[in-house]
């Protein structure tokens, strides 16, 4: 992996253009990818700068919906009109969705810690795991390091007194590959924004109201300090065996910003969330000609605390909420691959996640005025096993069948089948057609079942069928200058029954129920083009678009229920992204653009002030320059976020920053040697 902020960008872009000059072999693809719809992110996007999280990467490099509650706050990802809990997330093969909520906070995943990332859309997720009714985000780390000892340090300084620091140490030899990474980010996070939920009166000399305006305020109580450390050690025997260890530690301390509707003084309350998480994986890969066996074992420990306090009198603080949760997960997996001939490819996989969760919410005020400790202490085993067969009877045609079986607790899901087919329609343009169909199930989360008050242990699993069909192409030519172009378009249709939704009860709290039938359908498209009109001048353009109606087709809960036949809340029908990069020698200029259409906050789709969020566009730009000296390489980068100072909302009453700036300096001493190659799977 190239550490540099910008020199690596040019090297990879140059390699991409070099590939255009090579002879194209039409219709070739890894048998693993038969029928699979996948979006893969290269290291250019992942290593753009140390301040970015995976939420930022997905916002500007895909058409999935990233729902953000503000800068350095909860950010979730949803595919194809589903909810964030329908998105599965794996890191080095281990699921990292929180078993309490079923979601993953992508704002706490630094992009600099991820070396390989891809999205498996819809039916494709069944190849990896069940429960991904929308899709799966697959993340991985690979210490592909240079020989000898290497160091890198990057310092970032940004608006709102923001500081981002990254350091990495690596060691590489014939057998050993060692990598240590650290990221630390901190900021008062007190950016300015226009508060459209408040109005200030304008008076004349006689105290008559003659006008009003929306005040400009600062984000209050939004400070954060995030620390991440990642240690990786690999030993390769060079005889077909590789052993690995990955450990990722997170220590996060974040204030939760005040709502735009809050008139209180930030000094009179504290609203804080803290988290300490350790994720670790031990792995063994055994390879021989035509087959592979791999085994993994892992452990996740998460401690989370949420405190909400108010000063009811001077120096007299009252604790309104004091929540603590501890999650311990033990993970094991074994998988095998067998490729007896060029036409057949078989896989088998079995994995287990054992969760132990203790959740406590102290100072809960009951209806009779007393206080109590409310929560649950539960364990749950989650088993998942699959077998697949891929057949390529002739080179242009590929068929794949996947059968998956899952158990959560003591409940077995029906067999999850998935069938994929793809074929080469035309060698000219490498036009491929793909189609797939799969069934899928998602079990309720632990909070759905046991949260007090309100948990519903009688919930059914969400389940449905998904159908995909699409086409892709990949062309390249050399005259009058090298050009590479590729793209795809996919139609999908998904019908999900027993959709879980939390509804108010007559007792004053919310409780989950299986009430909805959801029909999600639409189109996803991608297009990329790279060309070199003049020697050394490389243009790289990538775009994506998604149209995702997600309609509630369930029965009315009451005569006044206006939600049936309407778009689900917080699901945009249209989303798009675009990135354009120009590189020349050691210079690089990047423009990023993202768009989300209007979203409703109510299931009735009311066009009211609080029921509707308008569409918005977002533009970011950056300029990078690499400098080479004998003892050290320097990388300089200036980034401008929200270039046009867009005034927007992602979630109701959550303030968002306007235009802001970041500057980065990367320092890489030159005492490393040639790069060593670590044998990895085709990702």
BANUPA-916615 format. One record per residue (C-alpha): x, y, z. Coordinates in pm, whole numbers, plus 32768, in hexadecimal, padded with zeros to 4 digits. Each point is the difference from the previous one (the first is absolute). Layout:
N
XYZ
...
This chain:
683
800080008000
8081815A7FA8
7FF180E18131
8014814A7F46
7EDC80ED7FEC
804480627E99
812A7F497F6C
7F447EB9801F
7EDD809E7F47
80D5804B7ED1
80AA7EAD8006
7EB67F458004
7F6580DE7EF5
81317FC87F25
7FE47E888034
7E9280117F9D
805780B07EBC
811E7F0E7FC3
7F057EE5800B
7F4580A27EE0
812A7FB87F22
7FF87E8E8054
7F467EFD7F32
7E9B7FDC807F
7F877E9D8047
7E87800F7FD4
7F0C7F4880DE
80F67F9F8111
7F9C802D816D
80497F4A8145
7F0C7EE08035
7FBB808F815A
7F5681277F58
7F0B7F437F25
7EB980C3800D
807380DA8122
7FB281737FFD
811F80A580B5
8088815F802E
817280038056
80BD812D8088
816D80297FA8
810B808080EC
7FF481577F5B
7EAA803D8098
80467F4E814A
814680BB8043
7F8A81547F8A
804180A28152
800F7F95816B
7ED380D3806A
7F0D7F317F33
7F2B7EE9808D
7F657EE77F38
7EBD80CA800F
80AD81127F34
808D7F047F08
7EAD7F607FC2
7F5181517FE0
80D980777EDE
80587EB57F5B
7EBA7F3E7FF5
7E89802E7FE6
7FA67F5F814F
7F5180E480F7
80DF807D811A
7F2A80908116
80CD80EC80D8
7F9A80A78144
811181077FDB
817880217FF4
80A57EEE80D3
7EB27F698066
7F407EC47FA9
800F7FAC7E8B
7F487ED27F79
7FF17F617EA6
7ECF7F727F4D
7FE47F517EAF
7EDE800B7F0F
7EFA80A580DB
80307F1A812B
806280678161
8160800A8098
7FB87EC180C5
7FD37F4C7EB1
816C804C7FA8
80FB7EFA8071
8168806C8041
81327F208019
8168804E805C
80FE7EF87F9C
7EDF7F0B7FE5
7F6980448159
7EAB80AB801B
801B814580C1
7E92806A800A
7F9E805A8163
7F277EDB807A
7F2D80F080D0
7FA280EE7EE6
805C7F367ECD
80B3812D7F6A
8165807B7FCF
807381668039
80DA804C7ED1
8075814B8095
80D97F3380EF
80B57F467EE7
812E80C97F84
802F7FCB7E8B
817B7FFA803B
7FCF7EBC80C3
7F587F537EDB
80CF7F737EE2
7EED7F447F48
7E9280607FEE
7EE07F8F7F28
7E8680067FF8
7F387EC67FB2
7EAB80727F8A
7EBC7F458045
800F7E8F7FA8
817D80097FF1
8019801E817C
7F847E998027
81587F8F7F87
809480868146
7EF07FFB810A
7E8B800D803C
7F338124807F
807580FA7EFA
7EA8804C7F72
809581387F63
81697F967FDA
81507FD580A8
812D80E1803C
81407F328001
8133809D80A3
815E7F73801D
816280558066
81387F777F56
815F80668074
808E80087E9E
814080A58074
815580607F7E
81327F36805B
80B980708138
7F92810880FA
7F1E811B7F88
7F5A812680A9
7EFB81007F9E
7F65812480B8
7EE380DE7F89
7F86813980B2
7EB5809E7FA8
7F7E81548072
7EA280747FAC
7EEC80F98044
7F5D800A8159
81557FB980A5
7FFE7E9F7F79
813B7F2B8015
80337EAF7F59
813C7F32802F
80697EBA7F5E
81397F31803B
80667EB17F72
81227F158038
803D7ED17F21
80FD7EEC7FE3
80187F0F7EDE
80DC7ED37FB9
7FE87EBA7F42
7F217F678109
7F89811980E4
7F1381217FB9
7FC080E88125
7F31813F8004
7FA380EF811C
7F1481247FBF
7F7A811180E3
7EFD81107FB8
7FA0811680F1
7EF781077FAF
7F7C811880DB
7F3281397FD6
7F1E80EE80C4
7F267FD37EC9
7F5E81538033
7FAF80547E97
7F07810A7F98
7EB37FB57F5B
7EB980B17FB3
7EF27F8680ED
7EBE7FE27F36
7F437F838131
8019815080AE
7F9D81627FA4
8076814A808F
7F17812A7FF4
806981507F74
7F65812B80B5
7FD8816D7FA4
8034811C80F4
7E9F7FCF8087
803E7E8D8045
7F237F907EE2
80697EC37F4A
806380617EA0
80B47EC47F94
80A17EB8805E
813A7F3E7FAB
809E7EAF8049
8129802C80EA
815E7F817FC0
806B7F228120
81227F21805C
7FED7E8A802C
7FE47FDA8178
80937EE580CE
80857F417ED6
816C7FCB8066
80A47EAF7FC0
81437F41803A
80347EBB7F42
812B7F18801F
80397ECB7F27
811F7F078005
80287EDB7F11
81077EF18027
803B7EF77EF5
80FB7EE47FF2
80187F007EE7
80EA7EDC7FD8
801A7F587EAB
80B77EB37FE8
8019802B7E86
7F947E947FEE
7E89803A7FF2
7FB780668168
7FC58159808A
7FB080638167
7F728152805F
7F9B80D4812A
7F3081407FF1
7FA080D4812D
7F40814A7FE8
7FC580D88134
7F108129800C
7FDF81038114
7EFA81067FAD
7F7F811F80D6
7EF680CF7F54
7F068103806B
7EAD7FE87F55
7FB481577F6B
7ECE80BF806B
7ED77FFC7F17
7FAF81337F32
7EB6801280C0
80AA800F8156
7FFA815780A6
80C57F938133
815D806B8063
810B7F017FA8
80AB8046814C
7ED37F7D80BD
80057E9D7F7E
80E37EE57F94
7FA47F0B7EEC
81247F147FC5
80457EAF7F62
813A7F358043
80757EBE7F62
811F7F0F8027
80107EE37F07
80FF7EF07FB7
7FE07F2D7EC6
80F97EE87FCA
80267EE67F03
80F27EDA7FE9
80157F5A7EAA
80A17ED87F50
7FFE7FD27E88
80737EB87F66
80287FF47E85
80487EEC7F0B
7FD07FE17E8C
7E8C80077FBB
7F8880258167
801380D48138
7F9F7FDE816C
7FE7812280F4
7FA6801E816F
7FC3813680D3
7FB9804C8169
7FA58154808B
7F8D80C6812D
7F49814D801E
7FD380C08143
7F3681428003
7FB580E08129
7F1581217FBD
7F86811080EA
7EFC810D7FCD
7FCB81128102
7F0081177FF9
801580FA811E
7F6381538043
8052810F80FB
7EB6802E80B7
8098810580E9
815280A5801F
81067EEE802D
7EE77F01802E
7FFE7F047EE4
7EF57EFB7FC9
80457EC37F3D
7EDB7FCD7F14
808D7ECF7F4C
81277F22804E
801C7EE47F08
81107EF67FFC
80257ED77F19
81067EF07FDB
80147F1B7ED5
80E97ED37FE9
80027F3E7EBB
80C67EC47FB5
80297FA97E92
80727ECB7F44
80017FAA7E90
807B7EED7F19
7FEC80087E86
807F7F3E7ED9
802280327E8B
80327EF27EFA
8045803B7E91
801C7EA47F62
7FEE80797E97
7FEC81467F44
7E867FD17FEB
7FA97FB9816C
803780C08142
7F737F918152
7FFB80B3814F
7F857FAC815E
7FF580DE8131
7F8B7FEB8167
801481158103
7F89803E8164
7FD2814180C6
7FB77FD88173
7F8181478098
7FEA80558172
7F52814D803B
7FBA80B98143
7F3D81467FE0
7FA280E48121
7F4281497FFC
800C80998159
7F308125807B
7ED97FA07F29
7ED680B88095
7ED17F1C8019
7E95806D7FE6
7FD87FFF8179
812980E98028
80F97EFE807C
814C7FB57F5D
807E7EAD7F95
81147F497F4E
7F767F847EB5
80B07F207F07
804E7E9B7FA2
81147EFD8019
7FEC7F0D7EDC
80D47F197F30
7FBF7F8A7E9E
80B37F157F13
7FF280507E8D
805F7EEC7F0C
802480267E8A
80697EFC7F02
80087FFB7E86
80657F2D7ED8
802080777E9B
804B7F707EAB
806D80D37ED9
80017F6D7EA2
808D80937EC3
7F9C7F077EEE
808680EA7EF4
80D18136802B
7EE980FE7FBA
7F087F5E80F5
800D7FE0817B
7F067F6880F5
80078007817B
7F267F698110
8023805D8170
7F477F59811F
801680A08158
7F747F908150
7FF480DD8137
7F9D7FE2816C
7FD6811780FE
7FD57F8A8166
7F297ECA7FDF
7F4C806D7EC4
80617F7B7EAA
7FB080C67EC9
7F837F4D7ECA
81127FB17F06
807981397F4E
80377FB37E8E
80A580E37F00
802D7FC17E8E
80E280CE7F1B
803A7FFB7E8B
80D580D87F21
806B7FF17E99
80D780B47F05
7F11809B7F04
810680A37F25
81797FE87FF9
800681587F64
7FD680E0812D
800F7EDA80F1
7E87801A8033
7F907F1F811E
7E9D7FAC806B
7FBA7F9C8169
7ECD7F8680BA
7FC07F73815B
7EF07FA580F5
80197FBA8173
7F387FD9813A
807C809C8143
7FAA801A8171
806080F6810E
7FC87FA9816C
7F94810C80FC
811380AD80C3
802D7FCD8175
7F6781578044
7ED57FA27F28
7FC97ECE80D7
80678063815F
801D817B8028
7F48807C8134
7F07808D7FF1
7F737F967EAF
80C17ED07F82
7F2F7EFF7F4A
807F7E978020
7EEF7F877F10
808880B87ECF
80247F427EBA
813080197F22
7FEE80EC7ED8
80107F427EBA
7FCF80267E8D
806F7FBC7E9C
80E480DA7F2E
802E7FFB7E86
811D80A67F42
804780267E8E
80FF80DB7F56
810F80387F01
8165807D8007
810780607F03
817580457FFE
80B480947ED5
814C80A07FB4
80B780907ED7
8151809D7FBB
7FC781007EEB
800981247FF7
805C7FD68172
7FCE7EED8105
7E9B7FE88083
7F5E7F0880ED
7E887FFE8039
7F1D7F1C80C6
7EA980028097
7ED37F3C8071
7E8A80208034
7F337F1C80E2
7E8B7FE0803A
7F967F6D814E
7EB87FA280A4
7FE17FA0816F
7ECB7FAA80CC
80347FEC8178
7EF77F7680EB
7FDD80308178
80C981427FFA
804C80658167
7F9B815A8072
7FF4809F815A
7EA88092804B
7F7580BD812F
7F2F7F4080FC
7EE9807080EA
80F47FD88124
80D681247F8D
81277F4A7F63
80597F707EAB
7FFE7E8F7FA7
80677F4A7EBF
7F047F457F2A
7FF97F417EB8
7F0B80DF7F47
808580587EAA
80247F6C7EAA
810080C97F40
803580047E89
815580907FA8
806580107E94
80C680DA7F17
8139802C7F30
817080208057
80FE807E7F05
8178803A7FF7
80E3809C7EFC
8177803B8003
80F180867EFF
8177803D8008
80C9809E7EEA
8152809C7FBB
7FD781127EF6
816680788030
812A7F448087
7FFA800E817A
7EA480A18012
7F0C7EFE8087
7E8B8039802F
7F3C7F0880D3
7E84802E8015
7F0C7F2680C5
7E8A8025802F
7EE37F3D809D
7E8680298011
7EE87F4F80B9
7E8680197FE0
7F637F4C8129
7E8B80188041
7FBC7F4B8149
7E8A7FE28035
7F3D7F948132
7F027F037F81
7F897F848153
7EA780178095
7F80813C80A7
803480008177
7ED180E3802F
7F0380BE7F28
80DE81358026
813A7F4C7F8C
808380B67ECB
81447F3D7FD7
7F8D7EEA7F17
807480387E9B
80FF8108806D
817B80157FF5
80AB7F8A813D
8087811580E3
816780737FC8
80237F427EB8
805A80E07ED7
7F747F917EB2
812E808D7F49
816D80048066
813980377F33
8174803C8022
811B80707F1E
8179801C8026
80F080977F07
81787FF1802A
811080A47F32
81697F96803B
813A808F7F65
81557F96807B
7FF28030817A
7ECB80E17FF5
7E9C7F888030
7EB380BA8000
7EC17F578078
7E95806C7FEA
7EF17F3D80B8
7E88802D7FE8
7EDD7F5280AB
7E8780297FE5
7ED47F8680C9
7E9A804A7F9F
7EF2806880F5
7FBA7F20812A
7ED07FE680DE
80167FE6817A
7E9C7F7D8022
7F6A7EC37F70
7EDA80D07F80
80F180C57F1D
7F72814E8072
809781397F66
801980B88148
812080BC80A1
805A7ED680D9
7F897EED7F17
80D780487ED4
817480347FBF
805B80AB7EB6
80F97F747F07
8169806E8014
81467FF87F41
815D7FF08093
814C805A7F5B
81627FCD8085
814C804E7F57
816C7FBE8055
8157804B7F71
812E7F228047
817480227FBE
811D7F0E803D
81628074804B
812D7F177FF5
8142803B80C0
81247F168043
7FAF7FB0816C
7E8580257FF5
7ECA801F7F27
7F00810D8050
7E927FFD7F9D
7F31813E8014
7E8880157FDD
7EF98112801C
7E927F95800E
7EC780D87FF5
7EC27F578079
7EA1807B7FAC
809A80DF7EF7
7EC380C77FB9
7F9F8023816E
7EC67F2F7FD2
7EF98032810E
7F707EA48030
7F737EFB80ED
80407E8B7FFD
7F2B7FBA8135
7EF280DC8095
807D810980F7
816D7F937FE3
80ED811D7F9F
80F67FCF7EE3
814580C07FBA
802A80FE7EEB
813D80347F36
81377F8D80B8
81707FC17FB9
81087EFA804C
81787FFD7FC7
80DA7EC88015
81767FC48008
80837E9F7FD1
81667F9E8056
80967EB97F84
81727FC08050
80C27F457EF3
80A17ED880A7
7F1A7EF37F78
805F7F147EE8
7F3F7F597EEE
7E997FA0803D
7FB17E9E806F
7ECB7F537F7D
7F177F5980F6
7F2C7EF77F58
7E9280558030
7EB47F897F80
7F5F809F7ED3
7F2C810480AD
